[in-house]
Amino acid sequence: MQAWNVDTGTRVWTHTYAKSQNWGPMLATGGGLVFTGGTNDRMFHAFDASSGKLLWEFPTNSGITGPPTSFMIGGKQFIAVQAGWGIDSRAMQARLNAASPGNFPEVPEGGAIWVFGIR
């Protein structure tokens, strides 16, 4: 995962996932946060958009495949995301397991919507 300065064309920061590809989409907020998931560890991550520092992570039931979305209710901001491994990511994980047995744990399937409040 990389952040680039579009004015200068330079890379600002990079985050490398040690044992997984990232199949999940990302959301950048106006408040300077980047949310993403889609990794074999099933974590949903929040990064500082300026520095790339990991600020928060949460284990979901499955891999993140849906795009995170932001909405407000009563002046409070929420982030929602769909988890439910399958389709392309399942096939890719099978290829990774064949190439490097034991290094990529199986990710459970099954859909759920996760909603988080922003403080």
C-alpha positions as CSV (number, residue, x, y, z in Angstrom):
1,M,0.0,0.0,0.0
2,Q,1.4,3.4,-1.0
3,A,0.6,7.0,-0.6
4,W,1.7,9.5,-3.2
5,N,1.9,13.3,-3.3
6,V,0.1,14.1,-6.6
7,D,1.6,17.6,-6.7
8,T,5.2,16.4,-6.6
9,G,4.8,12.9,-7.9
10,T,6.8,11.5,-4.9
11,R,5.9,8.6,-2.7
12,V,5.1,9.8,0.8
13,W,4.9,6.4,2.6
14,T,4.5,2.7,2.1
15,H,3.0,0.0,4.2
16,T,3.9,-3.6,3.4
17,Y,1.8,-6.5,4.7
18,A,4.3,-9.2,5.8
19,K,2.3,-12.3,5.0
20,S,-0.5,-11.3,2.7
21,Q,-1.6,-9.5,-0.4
22,N,-4.3,-6.9,0.2
23,W,-7.4,-7.6,-1.9
24,G,-9.6,-5.0,-0.1
25,P,-10.5,-1.5,-1.3
26,M,-9.6,1.6,0.7
27,L,-11.3,4.7,1.9
28,A,-9.5,8.0,2.6
29,T,-11.5,10.4,4.8
30,G,-11.4,14.2,4.9
31,G,-10.2,13.8,8.5
32,G,-6.9,12.3,7.5
33,L,-7.6,8.6,8.0
34,V,-7.2,5.7,5.5
35,F,-9.2,2.5,6.1
36,T,-8.5,-0.8,4.5
37,G,-8.7,-4.6,5.0
38,G,-8.6,-7.5,2.6
39,T,-5.7,-9.4,4.2
40,N,-5.4,-13.0,5.3
41,D,-5.2,-11.8,9.0
42,R,-8.9,-10.6,8.7
43,M,-7.9,-7.2,10.2
44,F,-9.6,-4.0,9.3
45,H,-7.0,-1.2,9.6
46,A,-6.9,2.5,10.1
47,F,-3.8,4.5,9.1
48,D,-2.8,8.1,9.4
49,A,-3.0,9.4,5.9
50,S,-0.1,11.8,6.3
51,S,2.5,9.4,7.9
52,G,1.2,5.9,7.1
53,K,1.3,5.1,10.8
54,L,-1.1,2.2,11.8
55,L,-3.5,3.8,14.3
56,W,-6.0,1.0,14.8
57,E,-6.9,-2.5,13.7
58,F,-9.8,-4.8,14.4
59,P,-10.2,-8.6,13.7
60,T,-13.3,-9.3,11.5
61,N,-15.0,-12.6,10.9
62,S,-13.5,-12.9,7.4
63,G,-11.5,-11.0,4.9
64,I,-12.6,-7.5,3.9
65,T,-13.9,-7.4,0.3
66,G,-16.4,-4.6,0.2
67,P,-15.4,-0.9,0.0
68,P,-15.4,0.9,3.4
69,T,-17.9,3.8,3.5
70,S,-18.3,6.8,5.8
71,F,-21.6,8.3,7.0
72,M,-22.9,10.5,9.8
73,I,-25.8,10.2,12.2
74,G,-26.6,12.8,14.7
75,G,-23.2,14.5,14.2
76,K,-21.2,11.3,14.8
77,Q,-19.1,9.8,12.0
78,F,-19.2,6.0,11.3
79,I,-17.3,3.7,9.1
80,A,-19.0,0.6,7.7
81,V,-17.4,-2.3,5.8
82,Q,-18.5,-5.7,4.5
83,A,-16.5,-8.8,5.3
84,G,-16.9,-12.1,3.5
85,W,-14.0,-13.8,1.8
86,G,-14.7,-15.5,-1.5
87,I,-14.5,-15.2,-5.3
88,D,-11.0,-13.9,-6.5
89,S,-9.4,-13.7,-3.1
90,R,-10.3,-17.3,-2.3
91,A,-8.7,-18.5,-5.6
92,M,-5.6,-16.4,-5.0
93,Q,-5.2,-17.7,-1.5
94,A,-5.3,-21.2,-2.8
95,R,-2.5,-20.4,-5.3
96,L,-0.4,-18.8,-2.5
97,N,-1.0,-21.9,-0.3
98,A,0.1,-24.2,-3.2
99,A,3.3,-22.1,-3.8
100,S,4.1,-21.7,-0.1
101,P,2.3,-24.3,2.1
102,G,1.6,-23.3,5.7
103,N,2.4,-19.6,5.3
104,F,-1.1,-18.4,4.4
105,P,-3.8,-19.4,6.9
106,E,-7.2,-20.2,5.6
107,V,-9.6,-17.2,6.0
108,P,-13.2,-18.2,7.0
109,E,-15.9,-17.2,4.7
110,G,-19.3,-15.7,5.6
111,G,-20.7,-12.2,5.2
112,A,-21.1,-9.6,7.8
113,I,-21.4,-5.8,7.9
114,W,-19.1,-4.1,10.5
115,V,-19.8,-0.5,11.7
116,F,-17.4,1.5,13.8
117,G,-17.8,4.9,15.4
118,I,-15.1,7.5,15.0
119,R,-14.2,9.5,18.1
